[in-house]
C-alpha cells in the first residue's frame, strides 16, 4: 500500500509538471490547441461530412470552417465523383495539395473518404488516383450493395469482388475498408451477413469501419472490436436512445462509450468520425473532449 501511494504521488507530481509545461508551451503557440484537450483515444476528434452534404454543395470552405469552429480536428469526405449528386461535386476542384492546404487553413486534416461500390466498379484506378492525389491514407466503402435477402452465393460473390478491389488499393499503398450498413446487417442462412463477411474477406487486405448506430439492429461496437482484433481501423460514432428509438448526442444515449473506446483503443482503431445531424454532432464534441479512457 505504501509503495502504491508513493507511485500515485509521483505520478501526480509528474502530471502537474506535464500540465504546467504544456500550458506554458501552449501560451507560446508551441503546442497545437487540441493537444491540451482531452479525448478518448488521444487522437483528433473527427467528423464524417455526409450529414452536411447540402452545405458542402453550396459552400465547401464555409462548411469546413464551421466544422472546425465546432471543435472537429479531422474530417472524412465522400468522393466527389461517387457522391457528386449528393453534394460533393464541388470538392473535385481542390486538386492535389490544394485540398489539404484549404483544410489546414482551418486547422483540419483529411485522411479518409467514402467511395461507392458503383464508383469503384466503374473506375477503380481513377478513384485510387484521386485518393493518392489528395493524400488519403484509407478508402472506405459504405456497403457492398448486395441484395436485401442474399443467398450465400451472393455473399461469396461480392466478397470475392471486394477482395480483388482491396488488392488493387493495397498495391497503391492505401487500405480499403468496409462500413456496415444495409446489406451488411442482413442475414444469410440464419447468420448475420456481416459475420460471414469476416470469414470471406482477406484480413491482409480488407479493413473495417464500424457504424455505431447499428446498435439499433443489435450490433455492438465493443463486442465486434474484441471478437475481431486488428480487423477494424475506424468507426462512425452515433449514440442511440433505446427508449426513444432515435439518435442522440454522444454521451446522452444507451451506448457504453468507455467500454467502446477502451475496446477501440486496444484492438486497433486508428480514427473515428462523429456522423449525425449537425446539431447532434455539435452537442457531442464537449462530451468527447472530456471522456477519458
VOPAKOL-411763 format. One record per residue (C-alpha): residue number from 1; chain; x, y, z. Coordinates in steps of 0.25 Angstrom, whole numbers. Example, Ala and Ser with C-alpha at 12.3 -4.5 7.8 and 13.67 -1.06 7.14 Angstrom:
<atoms>
k 1, c A, xx 49, yy -18, zz 31 .
k 2, c A, xx 55, yy -4, zz 29 .
</atoms>
This chain:
<atoms>
k 1, c A, xx 0, yy 0, zz 0 .
k 2, c A, xx 11, yy 10, zz 4 .
k 3, c A, xx 18, yy 7, zz -10 .
k 4, c A, xx 5, yy 9, zz -17 .
k 5, c A, xx 3, yy 23, zz -10 .
k 6, c A, xx 18, yy 27, zz -14 .
k 7, c A, xx 15, yy 23, zz -28 .
k 8, c A, xx 2, yy 31, zz -28 .
k 9, c A, xx 9, yy 43, zz -22 .
k 10, c A, xx 20, yy 42, zz -32 .
k 11, c A, xx 10, yy 41, zz -44 .
k 12, c A, xx 2, yy 53, zz -38 .
k 13, c A, xx 15, yy 62, zz -38 .
k 14, c A, xx 19, yy 57, zz -52 .
k 15, c A, xx 5, yy 60, zz -57 .
k 16, c A, xx 5, yy 74, zz -51 .
k 17, c A, xx 19, yy 77, zz -57 .
k 18, c A, xx 14, yy 72, zz -71 .
k 19, c A, xx 1, yy 81, zz -70 .
k 20, c A, xx 9, yy 93, zz -66 .
k 21, c A, xx 19, yy 90, zz -77 .
k 22, c A, xx 8, yy 88, zz -87 .
k 23, c A, xx 1, yy 101, zz -83 .
k 24, c A, xx 14, yy 109, zz -84 .
k 25, c A, xx 17, yy 103, zz -98 .
k 26, c A, xx 2, yy 106, zz -102 .
k 27, c A, xx 3, yy 120, zz -98 .
k 28, c A, xx 15, yy 122, zz -107 .
k 29, c A, xx 8, yy 115, zz -118 .
k 30, c A, xx 17, yy 103, zz -118 .
k 31, c A, xx 6, yy 93, zz -115 .
k 32, c A, xx -6, yy 92, zz -124 .
k 33, c A, xx -19, yy 96, zz -117 .
k 34, c A, xx -25, yy 82, zz -118 .
k 35, c A, xx -13, yy 76, zz -111 .
k 36, c A, xx -18, yy 82, zz -98 .
k 37, c A, xx -31, yy 76, zz -99 .
k 38, c A, xx -35, yy 62, zz -94 .
k 39, c A, xx -41, yy 52, zz -103 .
k 40, c A, xx -43, yy 37, zz -102 .
k 41, c A, xx -33, yy 31, zz -112 .
k 42, c A, xx -23, yy 42, zz -111 .
k 43, c A, xx -25, yy 45, zz -126 .
k 44, c A, xx -33, yy 56, zz -133 .
k 45, c A, xx -48, yy 57, zz -132 .
k 46, c A, xx -53, yy 54, zz -146 .
k 47, c A, xx -66, yy 57, zz -153 .
k 48, c A, xx -72, yy 50, zz -165 .
k 49, c A, xx -77, yy 60, zz -175 .
k 50, c A, xx -89, yy 53, zz -181 .
k 51, c A, xx -99, yy 59, zz -172 .
k 52, c A, xx -94, yy 73, zz -176 .
k 53, c A, xx -94, yy 70, zz -191 .
k 54, c A, xx -105, yy 81, zz -195 .
k 55, c A, xx -96, yy 91, zz -188 .
k 56, c A, xx -84, yy 86, zz -195 .
k 57, c A, xx -91, yy 87, zz -209 .
k 58, c A, xx -92, yy 102, zz -207 .
k 59, c A, xx -80, yy 106, zz -199 .
k 60, c A, xx -69, yy 95, zz -196 .
k 61, c A, xx -59, yy 105, zz -190 .
k 62, c A, xx -70, yy 111, zz -181 .
k 63, c A, xx -75, yy 97, zz -177 .
k 64, c A, xx -61, yy 92, zz -173 .
k 65, c A, xx -59, yy 105, zz -165 .
k 66, c A, xx -71, yy 103, zz -157 .
k 67, c A, xx -68, yy 89, zz -154 .
k 68, c A, xx -54, yy 94, zz -149 .
k 69, c A, xx -61, yy 104, zz -140 .
k 70, c A, xx -70, yy 94, zz -134 .
k 71, c A, xx -57, yy 86, zz -130 .
k 72, c A, xx -54, yy 76, zz -140 .
k 73, c A, xx -40, yy 74, zz -144 .
k 74, c A, xx -41, yy 64, zz -155 .
k 75, c A, xx -52, yy 61, zz -166 .
k 76, c A, xx -55, yy 49, zz -174 .
k 77, c A, xx -60, yy 53, zz -188 .
k 78, c A, xx -69, yy 46, zz -198 .
k 79, c A, xx -63, yy 44, zz -212 .
k 80, c A, xx -67, yy 56, zz -221 .
k 81, c A, xx -69, yy 46, zz -233 .
k 82, c A, xx -77, yy 35, zz -226 .
k 83, c A, xx -85, yy 45, zz -217 .
k 84, c A, xx -86, yy 57, zz -227 .
k 85, c A, xx -101, yy 57, zz -227 .
k 86, c A, xx -101, yy 56, zz -212 .
k 87, c A, xx -94, yy 70, zz -211 .
k 88, c A, xx -79, yy 66, zz -212 .
k 89, c A, xx -76, yy 70, zz -227 .
k 90, c A, xx -70, yy 84, zz -223 .
k 91, c A, xx -59, yy 77, zz -215 .
k 92, c A, xx -53, yy 72, zz -228 .
k 93, c A, xx -48, yy 86, zz -231 .
k 94, c A, xx -38, yy 84, zz -220 .
k 95, c A, xx -27, yy 76, zz -227 .
k 96, c A, xx -14, yy 71, zz -221 .
k 97, c A, xx -9, yy 79, zz -209 .
k 98, c A, xx -20, yy 89, zz -211 .
k 99, c A, xx -29, yy 81, zz -202 .
k 100, c A, xx -20, yy 79, zz -190 .
k 101, c A, xx -16, yy 93, zz -191 .
k 102, c A, xx -30, yy 98, zz -191 .
k 103, c A, xx -33, yy 89, zz -179 .
k 104, c A, xx -20, yy 93, zz -172 .
k 105, c A, xx -25, yy 108, zz -172 .
k 106, c A, xx -36, yy 103, zz -163 .
k 107, c A, xx -27, yy 94, zz -155 .
k 108, c A, xx -33, yy 82, zz -161 .
k 109, c A, xx -28, yy 69, zz -167 .
k 110, c A, xx -34, yy 58, zz -176 .
k 111, c A, xx -28, yy 44, zz -178 .
k 112, c A, xx -41, yy 37, zz -181 .
k 113, c A, xx -52, yy 37, zz -191 .
k 114, c A, xx -64, yy 28, zz -195 .
k 115, c A, xx -66, yy 23, zz -209 .
k 116, c A, xx -78, yy 16, zz -214 .
k 117, c A, xx -77, yy 2, zz -219 .
k 118, c A, xx -82, yy 6, zz -233 .
k 119, c A, xx -71, yy 17, zz -234 .
k 120, c A, xx -61, yy 6, zz -231 .
k 121, c A, xx -67, yy -4, zz -241 .
k 122, c A, xx -67, yy 7, zz -252 .
k 123, c A, xx -53, yy 13, zz -250 .
k 124, c A, xx -45, yy 7, zz -238 .
k 125, c A, xx -32, yy 13, zz -244 .
k 126, c A, xx -38, yy 27, zz -245 .
k 127, c A, xx -43, yy 26, zz -230 .
k 128, c A, xx -29, yy 21, zz -225 .
k 129, c A, xx -23, yy 33, zz -233 .
k 130, c A, xx -31, yy 43, zz -227 .
k 131, c A, xx -29, yy 37, zz -213 .
k 132, c A, xx -14, yy 38, zz -215 .
k 133, c A, xx -15, yy 52, zz -221 .
k 134, c A, xx -21, yy 58, zz -209 .
k 135, c A, xx -13, yy 50, zz -199 .
k 136, c A, xx -23, yy 40, zz -193 .
k 137, c A, xx -18, yy 28, zz -185 .
k 138, c A, xx -30, yy 20, zz -185 .
k 139, c A, xx -42, yy 17, zz -194 .
k 140, c A, xx -56, yy 13, zz -189 .
k 141, c A, xx -68, yy 7, zz -195 .
k 142, c A, xx -82, yy 9, zz -188 .
k 143, c A, xx -87, yy -5, zz -193 .
k 144, c A, xx -84, yy -16, zz -203 .
k 145, c A, xx -98, yy -13, zz -209 .
k 146, c A, xx -103, yy -27, zz -209 .
k 147, c A, xx -117, yy -31, zz -209 .
k 148, c A, xx -126, yy -29, zz -197 .
k 149, c A, xx -129, yy -44, zz -195 .
k 150, c A, xx -116, yy -50, zz -200 .
k 151, c A, xx -112, yy -65, zz -203 .
k 152, c A, xx -99, yy -70, zz -198 .
k 153, c A, xx -94, yy -69, zz -213 .
k 154, c A, xx -98, yy -55, zz -213 .
k 155, c A, xx -89, yy -52, zz -201 .
k 156, c A, xx -77, yy -60, zz -206 .
k 157, c A, xx -78, yy -53, zz -220 .
k 158, c A, xx -78, yy -39, zz -214 .
k 159, c A, xx -67, yy -43, zz -204 .
k 160, c A, xx -58, yy -48, zz -215 .
k 161, c A, xx -60, yy -35, zz -223 .
k 162, c A, xx -57, yy -27, zz -211 .
k 163, c A, xx -44, yy -35, zz -208 .
k 164, c A, xx -40, yy -32, zz -223 .
k 165, c A, xx -42, yy -17, zz -221 .
k 166, c A, xx -35, yy -17, zz -208 .
k 167, c A, xx -23, yy -24, zz -215 .
k 168, c A, xx -22, yy -13, zz -224 .
k 169, c A, xx -23, yy -2, zz -214 .
k 170, c A, xx -12, yy -9, zz -206 .
k 171, c A, xx -3, yy -9, zz -218 .
k 172, c A, xx -5, yy 6, zz -218 .
k 173, c A, xx -2, yy 7, zz -203 .
k 174, c A, xx -16, yy 10, zz -198 .
k 175, c A, xx -24, yy 0, zz -190 .
k 176, c A, xx -39, yy -2, zz -194 .
k 177, c A, xx -49, yy -3, zz -183 .
k 178, c A, xx -63, yy -7, zz -181 .
k 179, c A, xx -74, yy 0, zz -173 .
k 180, c A, xx -86, yy -8, zz -168 .
k 181, c A, xx -100, yy -3, zz -173 .
k 182, c A, xx -112, yy -9, zz -181 .
k 183, c A, xx -106, yy -21, zz -188 .
k 184, c A, xx -97, yy -24, zz -176 .
k 185, c A, xx -108, yy -24, zz -166 .
k 186, c A, xx -116, yy -34, zz -174 .
k 187, c A, xx -116, yy -49, zz -171 .
k 188, c A, xx -112, yy -61, zz -179 .
k 189, c A, xx -114, yy -76, zz -175 .
k 190, c A, xx -118, yy -71, zz -161 .
k 191, c A, xx -105, yy -64, zz -159 .
k 192, c A, xx -102, yy -49, zz -159 .
k 193, c A, xx -97, yy -46, zz -173 .
k 194, c A, xx -86, yy -37, zz -166 .
k 195, c A, xx -81, yy -48, zz -158 .
k 196, c A, xx -80, yy -57, zz -171 .
k 197, c A, xx -72, yy -46, zz -178 .
k 198, c A, xx -61, yy -46, zz -167 .
k 199, c A, xx -58, yy -61, zz -171 .
k 200, c A, xx -58, yy -57, zz -186 .
k 201, c A, xx -51, yy -44, zz -187 .
k 202, c A, xx -36, yy -45, zz -187 .
k 203, c A, xx -31, yy -39, zz -173 .
k 204, c A, xx -18, yy -35, zz -180 .
k 205, c A, xx -25, yy -27, zz -190 .
k 206, c A, xx -39, yy -22, zz -184 .
k 207, c A, xx -41, yy -14, zz -172 .
k 208, c A, xx -54, yy -10, zz -165 .
k 209, c A, xx -61, yy 3, zz -161 .
k 210, c A, xx -72, yy 1, zz -150 .
k 211, c A, xx -85, yy 8, zz -151 .
k 212, c A, xx -89, yy 10, zz -136 .
k 213, c A, xx -103, yy 13, zz -140 .
k 214, c A, xx -105, yy -1, zz -144 .
k 215, c A, xx -107, yy -4, zz -129 .
k 216, c A, xx -122, yy -1, zz -133 .
k 217, c A, xx -120, yy -15, zz -140 .
k 218, c A, xx -113, yy -22, zz -129 .
k 219, c A, xx -99, yy -19, zz -134 .
k 220, c A, xx -90, yy -15, zz -122 .
k 221, c A, xx -77, yy -8, zz -126 .
k 222, c A, xx -69, yy -12, zz -114 .
k 223, c A, xx -73, yy -27, zz -116 .
k 224, c A, xx -68, yy -27, zz -130 .
k 225, c A, xx -55, yy -20, zz -127 .
k 226, c A, xx -51, yy -31, zz -117 .
k 227, c A, xx -57, yy -42, zz -126 .
k 228, c A, xx -49, yy -38, zz -138 .
k 229, c A, xx -36, yy -31, zz -132 .
k 230, c A, xx -28, yy -24, zz -143 .
k 231, c A, xx -39, yy -24, zz -153 .
k 232, c A, xx -44, yy -10, zz -150 .
k 233, c A, xx -37, yy 3, zz -153 .
k 234, c A, xx -48, yy 13, zz -152 .
k 235, c A, xx -62, yy 15, zz -147 .
k 236, c A, xx -74, yy 25, zz -149 .
k 237, c A, xx -79, yy 30, zz -136 .
k 238, c A, xx -94, yy 32, zz -133 .
k 239, c A, xx -101, yy 30, zz -119 .
k 240, c A, xx -115, yy 23, zz -119 .
k 241, c A, xx -127, yy 25, zz -109 .
k 242, c A, xx -133, yy 11, zz -107 .
k 243, c A, xx -145, yy 17, zz -100 .
k 244, c A, xx -148, yy 28, zz -111 .
k 245, c A, xx -142, yy 19, zz -123 .
k 246, c A, xx -134, yy 30, zz -129 .
k 247, c A, xx -120, yy 36, zz -130 .
k 248, c A, xx -116, yy 46, zz -119 .
k 249, c A, xx -103, yy 53, zz -116 .
k 250, c A, xx -91, yy 45, zz -112 .
k 251, c A, xx -92, yy 42, zz -97 .
k 252, c A, xx -107, yy 44, zz -96 .
k 253, c A, xx -111, yy 30, zz -101 .
k 254, c A, xx -110, yy 16, zz -97 .
k 255, c A, xx -96, yy 13, zz -103 .
k 256, c A, xx -85, yy 10, zz -92 .
k 257, c A, xx -75, yy 19, zz -98 .
k 258, c A, xx -64, yy 16, zz -88 .
k 259, c A, xx -65, yy 1, zz -92 .
k 260, c A, xx -66, yy 5, zz -107 .
k 261, c A, xx -54, yy 13, zz -107 .
k 262, c A, xx -46, yy 4, zz -98 .
k 263, c A, xx -48, yy -7, zz -108 .
k 264, c A, xx -45, yy 2, zz -119 .
k 265, c A, xx -32, yy 6, zz -113 .
k 266, c A, xx -27, yy -8, zz -110 .
k 267, c A, xx -32, yy -14, zz -123 .
k 268, c A, xx -26, yy -5, zz -134 .
k 269, c A, xx -36, yy 7, zz -137 .
k 270, c A, xx -28, yy 18, zz -143 .
k 271, c A, xx -38, yy 29, zz -145 .
k 272, c A, xx -53, yy 31, zz -142 .
k 273, c A, xx -63, yy 41, zz -148 .
k 274, c A, xx -76, yy 46, zz -142 .
k 275, c A, xx -87, yy 45, zz -152 .
k 276, c A, xx -101, yy 51, zz -149 .
k 277, c A, xx -109, yy 63, zz -152 .
k 278, c A, xx -101, yy 76, zz -150 .
k 279, c A, xx -107, yy 80, zz -137 .
k 280, c A, xx -105, yy 66, zz -131 .
k 281, c A, xx -91, yy 66, zz -135 .
k 282, c A, xx -88, yy 79, zz -129 .
k 283, c A, xx -94, yy 75, zz -116 .
k 284, c A, xx -85, yy 62, zz -116 .
k 285, c A, xx -72, yy 70, zz -116 .
k 286, c A, xx -72, yy 74, zz -101 .
k 287, c A, xx -74, yy 60, zz -97 .
k 288, c A, xx -63, yy 54, zz -105 .
k 289, c A, xx -53, yy 65, zz -101 .
k 290, c A, xx -56, yy 61, zz -86 .
k 291, c A, xx -57, yy 46, zz -88 .
k 292, c A, xx -44, yy 39, zz -82 .
k 293, c A, xx -41, yy 24, zz -85 .
</atoms>
